[in-house]
Amino acid sequence: MPRAMNGTVSRKRRKKILKLAKGYRSVRSTAFRKAKEAVEHGLCYAYRDRKNRKREFRRLWIARINAAVRAEGMNYSQFMHGLKKADIQLDRKVLSDMAIHNQDSFKTLTKTARAQLG
């Protein structure tokens, strides 16, 4: 009985890793073992940073809203509490965009929030 070598399967697996390592420098793009290490690290970082990107955008939106609201004489937490009491359900991304591009409507929101706080 002939010896099975799994040649096509192994080659396919290696080519897949080397394709993912394209663009890496030096041995990390050509040598399978180093490429595999680099790709595994890269995939871990990609997974982690997909989560971190959401966190960082939320921080950015909050900072923008806070800056715009402070110009109106409130702070972020009072503003968000007033919006919640007024049952205005806009997310932070939209509020941040309004604070930058549509200041007039944002000012009406701050007035509404201030009125709800009483």
N, C-alpha and C positions, 0 to 999 in steps of 0.2 A: 504494500500500500504506500503510495507516495506521501511525502511529508508536506503538510499544509503550512504555507509560510505567511498567509494573510497579507500578501504584498500589496494588493490593490487597496485594501482597507486601511493599512498603515500609511500608505502614500496619500490617500485622501485625507486622513486625519492630519498629517503633517502639512499638507498643502493648505488646509483650512486655517491652521495656526499661522503659517507664514503669510497668508493673505491678510489676516488680521494685523500682522506686524508690519505691513507695508508702510513706509514712511518713517519707521524708527531708524535710528542712526547705528552705524557700525554693525557689530555682530548680532545685535538685537533684531535685525531684520533678515538675517541670512541663516544663522545657526539655530537649529530647531529648539534646543534646550533653552538657550538664552531668550529666544523669541517667545517660547511658551511662558517663561517666567514674566517677561515684560507684558505679554498680553493678559495674563491673569491679574497682574497688578493693575493694568489699565482698566480692565472690566470691573474690578473692585472699586476703583476710584470713580468710574462712571456711575455705578449704582449709588455710591455714597453721595456724589455730587448732584445727582438728580433730586435727591431729598433736600440737600443744602440750598439748591437754587430756589426752591419754593420758600424756604426760610428767609433767605436774603432778600428776595423780592418783597415779602411781607414787611420786613424791617424797613426797606426803602419806602414803601407806600406809607407806613406809619410815620416815618420821619417827615415826609412831604406834607402829609395831612397836618401834623403837629405844627410845622412851620407856618402853614397857611392859616391855621386856626389861631395861633398866637398873634398873628398880625391883626386879627379881629378881637383880641382881648380875652380869649378863652384858652383853655388847655385841651389836650387831646382827649383825656378821659372824660372831662365834662361834656365835650362835644359828642363823643360816642354815646354817652349815657343819654344826652338829650335826644339824639337821633333814635335811640332804642325806645325811649318813652314816646316819641312822636310816631313810632311804627314806620320809620323810613328804613327800608331794607336794602341799602346800597352797600356793596362790598368795598373793601379798602382800595382795590385796584381802580374802581370807577371813581371813588372819592378823590384819590390821588390825581387821576387824570383831570377831573373837574377843577381841582385846586390849581393846576398848571394852565390848562387851556381854556377854562370857562369860569373865570373868577366871579362873574356876576351871579350865576346860579349857585356857586359855592357860598357866596355871601348870604343869599337867601336861606340856604341850609343852615348856616351858623345862626342866623336870626331865629329860625324855627327851633333849633336846638336850645338856644338861650331862653326862648319863650316857654319851652316845655320844662326847663329847670326852675323857672318861676321867679 
